[in-house]
Amino acid sequence: LTREQWRALSRSLSLRWSPDGGKSLRRSDRAQQNEEVTVADGLSAIARALQFGDNQTRRAASPAGWRLVDESESGLGLYYPGMLPDLTPGRLILVRMHDGSCHLGVIRRLMRQSQGIRVGIERLGSEPVPVTLQQSADADASVALYVPRNKAHGRDRWLLVPQRLSPASGNYLLHAMGKCYRICLEGESQVFDDAMHLDFSTLSRVE
């Protein structure tokens, strides 16, 4: 494992084994909330949810019953009245609020209770954009997520891609919102359940 992978694994284990389920490791205090939200988890499902937007097709694919129970500058706390065995620490998750705003995060804490599950989420950013990556114009496309930089909250941009992609594979074409750019992937900085965060530089715009 790389150094960053060891760090991610150590954090996941510390949250899972801490006596309070990771509450003592929170970065900031959380305010109590009680709001129904819509959730998608996993890179591909999140990209589809963002592509369909706030319509009945997307809602039908998301389990009903999710509620936002607390939030802070660095994280969100959710509750779901069921088990959802596929949820694991390290999995990407998208939370769409009642006002339509979208927040992307990673699951850091799970507390399974008799009547449901509480999920602690670390924020990665807001208003993610589904994008596609290709090594050439005639190559198969891979779905990815781009999260814009938020200077006001001190958050850098994110490019989250499937784990099968390799920075050593060379330059890629990035398609986003009707535009195309040639980019150079520069190495992984964090690994998640089904995705990884890669740094990149923009080489040129492709007309």
N, CA, C and O of each residue as an XYZ file, in Angstrom:
828
protein
N       0.833     -1.197      0.000
C       0.000      0.000      0.000
C       0.871      1.251      0.000
O       1.959      1.264      0.575
N       0.367      2.323     -0.666
C       1.072      3.588     -0.637
C       0.862      4.272      0.715
O       0.043      3.834      1.522
N       1.603      5.340      0.947
C       1.470      6.074      2.202
C       0.061      6.622      2.381
O      -0.499      6.555      3.476
N      -0.527      7.177      1.287
C      -1.884      7.723      1.389
C      -2.911      6.632      1.644
O      -3.883      6.851      2.366
N      -2.701      5.442      1.050
C      -3.624      4.341      1.291
C      -3.549      3.874      2.734
O      -4.575      3.550      3.333
N      -2.325      3.835      3.311
C      -2.187      3.482      4.720
C      -2.901      4.496      5.615
O      -3.556      4.127      6.591
N      -2.766      5.776      5.268
C      -3.438      6.811      6.062
C      -4.948      6.642      6.009
O      -5.621      6.733      7.036
N      -5.489      6.395      4.810
C      -6.929      6.207      4.663
C      -7.400      4.980      5.432
O      -8.453      5.011      6.068
N      -6.621      3.891      5.377
C      -6.980      2.676      6.103
C      -6.928      2.904      7.604
O      -7.821      2.457      8.325
N      -5.908      3.585      8.085
C      -5.771      3.845      9.521
C      -6.929      4.694     10.035
O      -7.453      4.452     11.121
N      -7.325      5.697      9.240
C      -8.440      6.555      9.662
C      -9.736      5.759      9.705
O     -10.526      5.898     10.639
N      -9.955      4.920      8.688
C     -11.176      4.111      8.649
C     -11.262      3.191      9.855
O     -12.327      3.055     10.456
N     -10.131      2.546     10.220
C     -10.136      1.634     11.355
C     -10.324      2.377     12.676
O     -10.997      1.888     13.584
N      -9.718      3.571     12.774
C      -9.862      4.326     14.029
C     -11.302      4.756     14.247
O     -11.788      4.768     15.378
N     -11.998      5.116     13.140
C     -13.403      5.498     13.262
C     -14.271      4.296     13.618
O     -15.193      4.407     14.426
N     -13.976      3.163     13.020
C     -14.793      1.966     13.263
C     -14.618      1.454     14.668
O     -15.583      0.978     15.267
N     -13.400      1.535     15.229
C     -13.112      0.943     16.531
C     -13.220      1.916     17.690
O     -13.127      1.500     18.845
N     -13.416      3.208     17.417
C     -13.496      4.161     18.514
C     -14.763      3.884     19.327
O     -15.792      3.539     18.746
N     -14.715      4.027     20.664
C     -15.863      3.688     21.523
C     -17.126      4.469     21.203
O     -18.231      3.959     21.386
N     -16.976      5.713     20.722
C     -18.153      6.544     20.461
C     -18.528      6.588     18.989
O     -19.281      7.466     18.566
N     -18.007      5.640     18.199
C     -18.359      5.604     16.787
C     -17.735      6.714     15.970
O     -18.195      6.994     14.863
N     -16.702      7.353     16.486
C     -15.997      8.395     15.749
C     -16.391      9.810     16.112
O     -15.839     10.756     15.550
N     -17.339      9.993     17.043
C     -17.775     11.345     17.387
C     -16.633     12.197     17.930
O     -16.550     13.392     17.646
N     -15.750     11.570     18.717
C     -14.660     12.339     19.320
C     -13.639     12.793     18.292
O     -12.803     13.646     18.590
N     -13.692     12.233     17.072
C     -12.744     12.588     16.026
C     -13.302     13.621     15.057
O     -12.639     13.954     14.075
N     -14.492     14.131     15.304
C     -15.057     15.146     14.431
C     -14.223     16.415     14.463
O     -13.648     16.765     15.494
N     -14.159     17.106     13.322
C     -13.340     18.305     13.225
C     -14.028     19.542     13.769
O     -13.353     20.495     14.159
N     -15.366     19.552     13.807
C     -16.088     20.727     14.276
C     -17.440     20.307     14.837
O     -17.943     19.225     14.535
N     -18.023     21.182     15.663
C     -19.317     20.903     16.265
C     -20.401     20.877     15.196
O     -20.311     21.564     14.179
N     -21.430     20.066     15.448
C     -22.514     19.938     14.490
C     -23.808     20.496     15.059
O     -24.092     20.357     16.249
N     -24.593     21.135     14.182
C     -25.893     21.672     14.549
C     -26.966     20.643     14.212
O     -26.917     20.013     13.155
N     -27.930     20.474     15.108
C     -28.997     19.513     14.887
C     -29.904     19.966     13.738
O     -30.221     21.149     13.608
N     -30.314     19.000     12.907
C     -31.199     19.264     11.784
C     -32.265     18.173     11.743
O     -32.161     17.171     12.451
N     -33.276     18.367     10.924
C     -34.297     17.338     10.696
C     -34.920     17.616      9.335
O     -35.957     18.271      9.231
N     -34.273     17.111      8.302
C     -34.679     17.420      6.931
C     -34.611     16.169      6.073
O     -33.633     15.425      6.137
N     -35.626     15.934      5.283
C     -35.602     14.821      4.333
C     -34.640     15.142      3.198
O     -34.663     16.245      2.651
N     -33.796     14.180      2.844
C     -32.825     14.377      1.770
C     -32.872     13.167      0.838
O     -33.421     12.119      1.179
N     -32.287     13.335     -0.336
C     -32.149     12.262     -1.303
C     -30.681     11.891     -1.396
O     -29.816     12.767     -1.418
N     -30.395     10.593     -1.452
C     -29.017     10.118     -1.360
C     -28.705      9.166     -2.511
O     -29.552      8.375     -2.924
N     -27.486      9.254     -3.019
C     -26.942      8.269     -3.958
C     -25.544      7.929     -3.476
O     -24.833      8.802     -2.977
N     -25.134      6.658     -3.617
C     -23.798      6.286     -3.167
C     -23.084      5.496     -4.259
O     -23.706      4.761     -5.025
N     -21.773      5.664     -4.313
C     -20.969      5.027     -5.346
C     -20.790      5.959     -6.536
O     -21.698      6.715     -6.883
N     -19.622      5.904     -7.156
C     -19.272      6.828     -8.234
C     -20.287      6.810     -9.379
O     -20.767      7.867     -9.787
N     -20.618      5.639     -9.899
C     -21.514      5.547    -11.052
C     -22.926      6.021    -10.715
O     -23.541      6.752    -11.492
N     -23.436      5.606     -9.559
C     -24.791      6.004     -9.158
C     -24.879      7.508     -8.931
O     -25.890      8.127     -9.264
N     -23.837      8.095     -8.372
C     -23.820      9.543     -8.154
C     -23.829     10.285     -9.484
O     -24.562     11.260     -9.646
N     -23.020      9.828    -10.436
C     -22.984     10.466    -11.756
C     -24.348     10.397    -12.431
O     -24.785     11.369    -13.047
N     -25.028      9.244    -12.318
C     -26.359      9.119    -12.920
C     -27.357     10.056    -12.232
O     -28.165     10.703    -12.898
N     -27.297     10.126    -10.904
C     -28.212     10.999    -10.168
C     -28.028     12.457    -10.584
O     -29.007     13.190    -10.723
N     -26.789     12.878    -10.783
C     -26.523     14.253    -11.195
C     -26.953     14.497    -12.631
O     -27.408     15.589    -12.971
N     -26.812     13.495    -13.463
C     -27.202     13.630    -14.863
C     -28.710     13.766    -15.007
O     -29.186     14.590    -15.788
N     -29.475     12.955    -14.253
C     -30.927     13.026    -14.341
C     -31.484     14.244    -13.614
O     -32.559     14.738    -13.951
N     -30.753     14.722    -12.623
C     -31.224     15.873    -11.876
C     -32.365     15.522    -10.947
O     -32.492     14.378    -10.512
N     -33.190     16.501    -10.645
C     -34.264     16.324     -9.659
C     -35.557     15.871    -10.346
O     -36.548     16.600    -10.366
N     -35.532     14.648    -10.914
C     -36.741     14.151    -11.556
C     -37.161     12.815    -10.973
O     -36.478     12.266    -10.108
N     -38.270     12.300    -11.438
C     -38.833     11.090    -10.850
C     -37.968      9.862    -11.124
O     -37.947      8.935    -10.315
N     -37.247      9.841    -12.261
C     -36.376      8.705    -12.568
C     -35.277      8.585    -11.529
O     -34.986      7.487    -11.054
N     -34.666      9.704    -11.175
C     -33.603      9.672    -10.170
C     -34.160      9.329     -8.804
O     -33.557      8.548     -8.068
N     -35.306      9.904     -8.452
C     -35.896      9.647     -7.139
C     -36.283      8.184     -6.973
O     -36.169      7.626     -5.882
N     -36.742      7.563     -8.062
C     -37.163      6.169     -7.980
C     -35.989      5.248     -7.683
O     -36.167      4.184     -7.092
N     -34.770      5.658     -8.095
C     -33.595      4.817     -7.888
C     -32.980      5.013     -6.507
O     -32.067      4.275     -6.135
N     -33.456      5.986     -5.745
C     -32.892      6.291     -4.429
C     -33.843      5.812     -3.340
O     -35.036      6.107     -3.403
N     -33.345      5.079     -2.338
C     -34.216      4.629     -1.250
C     -34.834      5.822     -0.513
O     -34.134      6.779     -0.181
N     -36.132      5.763     -0.262
C     -36.801      6.839      0.461
C     -36.569      6.674      1.957
O     -36.355      5.561      2.438
N     -36.612      7.776      2.688
C     -36.500      7.715      4.140
C     -35.254      8.344      4.716
O     -35.145      8.465      5.936
N     -34.304      8.753      3.881
C     -33.088      9.388      4.396
C     -33.420     10.735      5.034
O     -34.236     11.493      4.510
N     -32.779     11.026      6.169
C     -32.953     12.320      6.824
C     -31.594     12.867      7.248
O     -30.724     12.135      7.718
N     -31.443     14.177      7.068
C     -30.287     14.894      7.604
C     -30.580     15.201      9.065
O     -31.573     15.863      9.368
N     -29.721     14.726      9.985
C     -29.980     14.922     11.416
C     -29.011     15.917     12.054
O     -29.320     16.493     13.097
N     -27.849     16.126     11.445
C     -26.950     17.173     11.932
C     -25.958     17.520     10.832
O     -25.746     16.742      9.902
N     -25.352     18.697     10.951
C     -24.359     19.118      9.961
C     -23.406     20.131     10.582
O     -23.712     20.787     11.578
N     -22.236     20.230      9.952
C     -21.237     21.211     10.357
C     -20.497     21.655      9.111
O     -20.822     21.226      8.003
N     -19.509     22.508      9.286
C     -18.702     22.979      8.172
C     -17.986     21.825      7.478
O     -17.779     21.863      6.265
N     -17.610     20.807      8.235
C     -16.803     19.723      7.667
C     -17.557     18.433      7.403
O     -17.020     17.530      6.763
N     -18.815     18.323      7.891
C     -19.474     17.044      7.724
C     -20.982     17.093      7.845
O     -21.570     18.116      8.195
N     -21.598     15.943      7.540
C     -23.040     15.766      7.625
C     -23.341     14.492      8.397
O     -22.583     13.524      8.331
N     -24.445     14.494      9.126
C     -24.912     13.296      9.799
C     -26.264     12.904      9.247
O     -27.189     13.716      9.247
N     -26.402     11.654      8.768
C     -27.643     11.174      8.180
C     -28.199     10.002      8.978
O     -27.476      9.324      9.708
N     -29.495      9.780      8.822
C     -30.141      8.606      9.409
C     -31.014      7.960      8.349
O     -31.712      8.641      7.598
N     -30.965      6.610      8.299
C     -31.830      5.867      7.389
C     -32.521      4.753      8.170
O     -31.857      4.010      8.892
N     -33.866      4.620      8.038
C     -34.610      3.609      8.811
C     -34.563      2.229      8.154
O     -35.594      1.671      7.778
N     -33.360      1.693      8.024
C     -33.168      0.387      7.403
C     -31.711     -0.016      7.556
O     -30.947      0.671      8.234
N     -31.317     -1.120      6.933
C     -29.973     -1.648      7.154
C     -28.963     -1.243      6.081
O     -27.844     -0.853      6.416
N     -29.333     -1.326      4.787
C     -28.426     -0.979      3.687
C     -27.044     -1.610      3.883
O     -26.081     -0.890      4.146
N     -26.924     -2.927      3.763
C     -25.660     -3.615      4.064
C     -24.503     -3.241      3.148
O     -23.346     -3.469      3.501
N     -24.793     -2.664      1.960
C     -23.712     -2.330      1.028
C     -22.944     -1.073      1.435
O     -21.850     -0.833      0.922
N     -23.485     -0.279      2.334
C     -22.782      0.932      2.764
C     -21.570      0.566      3.605
O     -21.663     -0.256      4.517
N     -20.426      1.182      3.292
C     -19.189      0.929      4.033
C     -18.418      2.230      4.175
O     -18.577      3.126      3.346
N     -17.586      2.361      5.206
C     -16.699      3.522      5.303
C     -15.799      3.607      4.071
O     -15.311      2.594      3.568
N     -15.590      4.828      3.600
C     -14.770      5.035      2.422
C     -15.555      5.139      1.130
O     -14.971      5.370      0.071
N     -16.884      4.971      1.195
C     -17.704      5.023     -0.012
C     -18.157      6.458     -0.270
O     -18.529      7.176      0.658
N     -18.124      6.868     -1.533
C     -18.595      8.192     -1.904
C     -20.115      8.260     -1.754
O     -20.816      7.274     -1.983
N     -20.613      9.435     -1.366
C     -22.049      9.603     -1.172
C     -22.449     11.023     -1.564
O     -21.755     11.992     -1.257
N     -23.580     11.119     -2.245
C     -24.125     12.413     -2.660
C     -25.396     12.677     -1.871
O     -26.266     11.811     -1.774
N     -25.503     13.873     -1.307
C     -26.686     14.262     -0.534
C     -27.312     15.469     -1.208
O     -26.687     16.523     -1.332
N     -28.561     15.301     -1.645
C     -29.302     16.415     -2.253
C     -30.304     16.944     -1.240
O     -31.168     16.210     -0.761
N     -30.177     18.237     -0.919
C     -31.041     18.862      0.070
C     -32.407     19.201     -0.535
O     -32.626     19.099     -1.742
N     -33.315     19.609      0.359
C     -34.668     19.968     -0.068
C     -34.648     21.147     -1.036
O     -35.511     21.246     -1.908
N     -33.661     22.052     -0.888
C     -33.583     23.219     -1.767
C     -32.899     22.912     -3.097
O     -32.742     23.807     -3.927
N     -32.489     21.656     -3.312
C     -31.862     21.259     -4.568
C     -30.353     21.287     -4.562
O     -29.732     20.788     -5.501
N     -29.739     21.852     -3.540
C     -28.275     21.885     -3.480
C     -27.718     20.483     -3.251
O     -28.336     19.665     -2.569
N     -26.550     20.215     -3.823
C     -25.928     18.890     -3.745
C     -24.589     18.971     -3.025
O     -23.800     19.890     -3.246
N     -24.347     17.988     -2.158
C     -23.107     17.941     -1.393
C     -22.488     16.549     -1.557
O     -23.140     15.530     -1.329
N     -21.223     16.536     -1.955
C     -20.504     15.278     -2.141
C     -19.618     15.027     -0.934
O     -18.947     15.935     -0.444
N     -19.619     13.783     -0.457
C     -18.787     13.445      0.691
C     -18.355     12.000      0.644
O     -18.620     11.281     -0.319
N     -17.692     11.593      1.693
C     -17.254     10.204      1.838
C     -17.693      9.719      3.212
O     -17.583     10.442      4.202
N     -18.191      8.490      3.262
C     -18.648      7.921      4.525
C     -17.439      7.647      5.413
O     -16.517      6.935      5.014
N     -17.445      8.212      6.610
C     -16.350      8.006      7.561
C     -16.799      7.219      8.790
O     -15.966      6.650      9.496
N     -18.106      7.179      9.054
C     -18.590      6.565     10.294
C     -19.941      5.912     10.054
O     -20.827      6.515      9.449
N     -20.101      4.685     10.524
C     -21.376      3.972     10.453
C     -21.742      3.461     11.841
O     -20.916      2.854     12.521
N     -22.968      3.704     12.255
C     -23.467      3.148     13.508
C     -24.782      2.438     13.218
O     -25.818      3.081     13.049
N     -24.737      1.109     13.161
C     -25.943      0.327     12.867
C     -26.730      0.137     14.156
O     -26.204     -0.366     15.149
N     -28.004      0.545     14.131
C     -28.883      0.458     15.281
C     -30.012     -0.528     14.992
O     -30.142     -1.014     13.868
N     -30.816     -0.818     15.990
C     -31.867     -1.828     15.816
C     -32.914     -1.401     14.792
O     -33.493     -2.245     14.109
N     -33.161     -0.090     14.681
C     -34.199      0.399     13.779
C     -33.656      1.097     12.536
O     -34.434      1.559     11.702
N     -32.338      1.179     12.403
C     -31.798      1.879     11.249
C     -30.287      2.064     11.347
O     -29.601      1.331     12.060
N     -29.790      3.046     10.624
C     -28.352      3.271     10.553
C     -28.070      4.766     10.549
O     -28.744      5.535      9.864
N     -27.060      5.168     11.326
C     -26.582      6.551     11.323
C     -25.269      6.592     10.560
O     -24.400      5.739     10.739
N     -25.140      7.597      9.706
C     -23.994      7.692      8.805
C     -23.314      9.046      9.006
O     -23.953     10.091      8.887
N     -22.018      9.021      9.309
C     -21.225     10.238      9.418
C     -20.445     10.457      8.141
O     -19.743      9.562      7.670
N     -20.570     11.653      7.578
C     -19.999     11.955      6.263
C     -19.031     13.121      6.359
O     -19.341     14.147      6.963
N     -17.855     12.960      5.761
C     -16.908     14.066      5.603
C     -17.194     14.765      4.281
O     -17.257     14.122      3.233
N     -17.365     16.070      4.332
C     -17.633     16.825      3.106
C     -16.392     16.858      2.211
O     -15.277     17.069      2.687
N     -16.601     16.645      0.910
C     -15.545     16.849     -0.083
C     -15.778     18.121     -0.878
O     -14.827     18.780     -1.297
N     -17.029     18.464     -1.085
C     -17.330     19.674     -1.837
C     -18.800     19.729     -2.196
O     -19.568     18.817     -1.891
N     -19.180     20.823     -2.854
C     -20.573     21.045     -3.230
C     -20.705     21.171     -4.742
O     -19.761     21.536     -5.442
N     -21.891     20.861     -5.219
C     -22.268     20.973     -6.626
C     -21.287     20.250     -7.556
O     -20.726     20.867     -8.462
N     -21.078     18.943     -7.337
C     -20.210     18.174     -8.237
C     -20.805     18.085     -9.642
O     -22.016     18.197     -9.832
N     -19.922     17.881    -10.617
C     -20.331     17.828    -12.022
C     -19.942     16.471    -12.602
O     -18.782     16.076    -12.480
N     -20.878     15.735    -13.235
C     -20.500     14.491    -13.893
C     -19.722     14.783    -15.174
O     -20.135     15.616    -15.981
N     -18.611     14.103    -15.355
C     -17.769     14.288    -16.531
C     -17.395     12.911    -17.086
O     -17.633     11.888    -16.444
N     -16.813     12.899    -18.274
C     -16.286     11.662    -18.842
C     -14.833     11.864    -19.242
O     -14.416     12.975    -19.570
N     -14.070     10.781    -19.212
C     -12.654     10.789    -19.581
C     -12.412      9.777    -20.693
O     -12.929      8.661    -20.656
N     -11.619     10.180    -21.682
C     -11.219      9.297    -22.766
C      -9.734      9.486    -23.053
O      -9.218     10.600    -22.967
N      -9.044      8.393    -23.396
C      -7.647      8.525    -23.794
C      -7.519      9.058    -25.206
O      -6.503      9.662    -25.551
N      -8.538      8.844    -26.032
C      -8.580      9.391    -27.388
C     -10.033      9.547    -27.790
O     -10.924      9.039    -27.109
N     -10.282     10.243    -28.887
C     -11.649     10.548    -29.292
C     -12.455      9.301    -29.620
O     -13.681      9.322    -29.513
N     -11.791      8.202    -30.022
C     -12.514      6.980    -30.376
C     -12.421      5.901    -29.299
O     -12.834      4.765    -29.532
N     -11.889      6.235    -28.127
C     -11.753      5.268    -27.031
C     -13.020      5.244    -26.183
O     -13.826      6.173    -26.225
N     -13.183      4.170    -25.415
C     -14.312      4.082    -24.493
C     -14.206      5.174    -23.429
O     -13.113      5.530    -22.988
N     -15.353      5.690    -23.032
C     -15.380      6.764    -22.036
C     -15.596      6.197    -20.637
O     -16.313      5.213    -20.458
N     -14.973      6.821    -19.662
C     -15.140      6.466    -18.256
C     -15.828      7.614    -17.531
O     -15.477      8.779    -17.716
N     -16.815      7.272    -16.700
C     -17.525      8.284    -15.928
C     -16.658      8.745    -14.761
O     -15.986      7.933    -14.126
N     -16.672     10.033    -14.481
C     -15.914     10.593    -13.366
C     -16.714     11.756    -12.773
O     -17.755     12.137    -13.306
N     -16.218     12.313    -11.668
C     -16.854     13.456    -11.020
C     -15.834     14.568    -10.832
O     -14.699     14.327    -10.419
N     -16.253     15.780    -11.139
C     -15.412     16.954    -10.898
C     -16.104     17.848     -9.873
O     -17.283     18.173    -10.017
N     -15.371     18.240     -8.848
C     -15.895     19.139     -7.819
C     -15.115     20.440     -7.894
O     -13.904     20.432     -7.672
N     -15.764     21.559     -8.199
C     -15.050     22.837     -8.326
C     -14.397     23.274     -7.016
O     -14.845     22.906     -5.930
N     -13.351     24.051     -7.136
C     -12.676     24.629     -5.970
C     -13.607     25.626     -5.286
O     -14.318     26.382     -5.949
N     -13.596     25.618     -3.965
C     -14.393     26.560     -3.172
C     -13.433     27.335     -2.275
O     -13.084     26.882     -1.185
N     -13.017     28.494     -2.740
C     -12.042     29.288     -1.985
C     -12.618     29.791     -0.660
O     -11.897     29.900      0.331
N     -13.921     30.097     -0.646
C     -14.537     30.632      0.567
C     -14.452     29.652      1.724
O     -14.323     30.062      2.877
N     -14.523     28.351      1.424
C     -14.472     27.326      2.464
C     -13.131     26.595      2.495
O     -12.974     25.609      3.215
N     -12.165     27.079      1.711
C     -10.835     26.488      1.737
C     -10.762     25.083      1.179
O      -9.936     24.284      1.620
N     -11.631     24.764      0.196
C     -11.638     23.421     -0.372
C     -11.057     23.444     -1.785
O     -11.433     24.282     -2.605
N     -10.145     22.523     -2.058
C      -9.556     22.412     -3.382
C     -10.508     21.699     -4.333
O     -11.503     21.111     -3.908
N     -10.193     21.757     -5.620
C     -10.977     21.017     -6.598
C     -10.688     19.518     -6.459
O      -9.638     19.115     -5.959
N     -11.650     18.706     -6.914
C     -11.497     17.257     -6.873
C     -11.815     16.678     -8.240
O     -12.747     17.128     -8.905
N     -11.046     15.682     -8.662
C     -11.379     14.856     -9.812
C     -11.392     13.416     -9.320
O     -10.350     12.852     -8.986
N     -12.577     12.834     -9.280
C     -12.757     11.487     -8.756
C     -13.023     10.552     -9.923
O     -13.983     10.738    -10.671
N     -12.172      9.545    -10.077
C     -12.214      8.669    -11.246
C     -12.278      7.215    -10.797
O     -11.950      6.912     -9.650
N     -12.697      6.304    -11.686
C     -12.667      4.875    -11.337
C     -11.254      4.415    -11.026
O     -10.286      4.939    -11.578
N     -11.139      3.441    -10.148
C      -9.819      2.979     -9.728
C      -9.021      2.319    -10.843
O      -7.801      2.191    -10.747
N      -9.715      1.897    -11.908
C      -8.992      1.231    -13.001
C      -8.151      2.206    -13.831
O      -7.235      1.785    -14.536
N      -8.456      3.500    -13.751
C      -7.667      4.466    -14.504
C      -6.314      4.659    -13.841
O      -6.195      4.616    -12.616
N      -5.297      4.873    -14.668
C      -3.942      5.030    -14.142
C      -3.351      6.349    -14.612
O      -3.452      6.681    -15.793
N      -2.729      7.114    -13.702
C      -2.061      8.347    -14.118
C      -0.943      8.091    -15.121
O      -0.581      8.980    -15.891
N      -0.394      6.871    -15.113
C       0.699      6.544    -16.023
C       0.218      6.310    -17.447
O       1.030      6.107    -18.349
N      -1.109      6.337    -17.659
C      -1.651      6.043    -18.984
C      -1.544      7.206    -19.954
O      -1.904      7.064    -21.123
N      -1.061      8.346    -19.499
C      -0.887      9.487    -20.393
C      -1.984     10.511    -20.259
O      -2.671     10.576    -19.240
N      -2.148     11.327    -21.312
C      -3.131     12.397    -21.300
C      -4.534     11.861    -21.581
O      -4.707     10.802    -22.184
N      -5.531     12.625    -21.127
C      -6.927     12.252    -21.326
C      -7.705     13.432    -21.874
O      -7.319     14.589    -21.713
N      -8.820     13.104    -22.532
C      -9.803     14.108    -22.910
C     -10.877     14.137    -21.838
O     -11.474     13.108    -21.521
N     -11.122     15.309    -21.282
C     -12.149     15.485    -20.257
C     -13.319     16.236    -20.879
O     -13.159     17.354    -21.370
N     -14.502     15.612    -20.856
C     -15.718     16.222    -21.395
C     -16.596     16.665    -20.230
O     -16.958     15.862    -19.369
N     -16.934     17.953    -20.213
C     -17.738     18.490    -19.115
C     -18.589     19.637    -19.616
O     -18.079     20.608    -20.175
N     -19.912     19.514    -19.409
C     -20.858     20.587    -19.703
C     -20.713     21.107    -21.131
O     -20.720     22.316    -21.363
N     -20.581     20.186    -22.085
C     -20.509     20.553    -23.492
C     -19.155     21.026    -23.966
O     -19.018     21.425    -25.122
N     -18.152     20.992    -23.109
C     -16.811     21.415    -23.488
C     -15.838     20.252    -23.335
O     -16.105     19.296    -22.607
N     -14.709     20.348    -24.028
C     -13.715     19.279    -23.991
C     -12.339     19.873    -23.725
O     -11.967     20.887    -24.317
N     -11.587     19.241    -22.835
C     -10.246     19.697    -22.479
C      -9.275     18.518    -22.528
O      -9.638     17.381    -22.225
N      -8.051     18.809    -22.911
C      -6.989     17.807    -22.811
C      -6.271     18.023    -21.487
O      -5.757     19.109    -21.220
N      -6.239     16.971    -20.653
C      -5.640     17.097    -19.327
C      -4.564     16.042    -19.131
O      -4.496     15.050    -19.856
N      -3.743     16.280    -18.147
C      -2.700     15.328    -17.773
C      -2.933     14.921    -16.323
O      -2.896     15.760    -15.422
N      -3.172     13.630    -16.101
C      -3.344     13.130    -14.738
C      -1.985     13.051    -14.059
O      -0.998     12.661    -14.684
N      -1.927     13.424    -12.760
C      -0.636     13.614    -12.107
C      -0.419     12.748    -10.876
O       0.525     12.987    -10.123
N      -1.252     11.767    -10.653
C      -1.008     10.885     -9.513
C      -2.128     10.931     -8.502
O      -2.790     11.956     -8.337
N      -2.341      9.801     -7.817
C      -3.429      9.706     -6.848
C      -3.053     10.388     -5.542
O      -1.896     10.365     -5.123
N      -4.055     10.999     -4.904
C      -3.822     11.608     -3.603
C      -4.708     10.996     -2.527
O      -4.453     11.184     -1.337
N      -5.748     10.263     -2.930
C      -6.600      9.608     -1.944
C      -7.410      8.512     -2.643
O      -7.877      8.693     -3.767
N      -7.567      7.378     -1.963
C      -8.294      6.247     -2.525
C      -9.558      6.020     -1.710
O      -9.528      6.025     -0.479
N     -10.682      5.817     -2.422
C     -11.953      5.562     -1.784
C     -12.427      4.151     -2.125
O     -11.679      3.363     -2.706
N     -13.662      3.837     -1.766
C     -14.188      2.490     -1.940
C     -14.182      2.051     -3.402
O     -13.698      0.964     -3.717
N     -14.712      2.883     -4.297
C     -14.767      2.515     -5.709
C     -14.237      3.616     -6.615
O     -14.553      3.652     -7.805
N     -13.434      4.510     -6.059
C     -12.901      5.630     -6.833
C     -11.601      6.107     -6.205
O     -11.234      5.694     -5.105
N     -10.916      6.981     -6.923
C      -9.718      7.614     -6.369
C      -9.662      9.062     -6.830
O     -10.191      9.421     -7.882
N      -9.012      9.878     -6.021
C      -8.847     11.294     -6.315
C      -7.501     11.483     -6.998
O      -6.460     11.115     -6.452
N      -7.529     12.068     -8.213
C      -6.305     12.318     -8.960
C      -6.113     13.817     -9.152
O      -7.058     14.537     -9.475
N      -4.900     14.271     -8.955
C      -4.550     15.630     -9.337
C      -4.379     15.671    -10.857
O      -4.076     14.656    -11.483
N      -4.575     16.847    -11.438
C      -4.419     16.954    -12.887
C      -4.082     18.384    -13.271
O      -4.310     19.317    -12.502
N      -3.541     18.544    -14.462
C      -3.305     19.867    -15.026
C      -3.991     19.943    -16.377
O      -4.046     18.953    -17.107
N      -4.516     21.116    -16.713
C      -5.194     21.316    -17.988
C      -4.168     21.764    -19.019
O      -3.478     22.766    -18.829
N      -4.074     21.011    -20.117
C      -3.106     21.307    -21.164
C      -3.668     22.257    -22.216
O      -2.997     23.198    -22.640
N      -4.903     22.001    -22.630
C      -5.506     22.850    -23.663
C      -6.991     22.573    -23.769
O      -7.478     21.547    -23.293
N      -7.701     23.482    -24.389
C      -9.104     23.239    -24.715
C      -9.179     22.671    -26.126
O      -8.480     23.127    -27.032
N     -10.033     21.676    -26.298
C     -10.188     21.034    -27.598
C     -11.464     21.560    -28.246
O     -12.552     21.434    -27.683
N     -11.327     22.140    -29.417
C     -12.491     22.697    -30.118
C     -13.223     21.612    -30.908
O     -14.228     21.895    -31.561
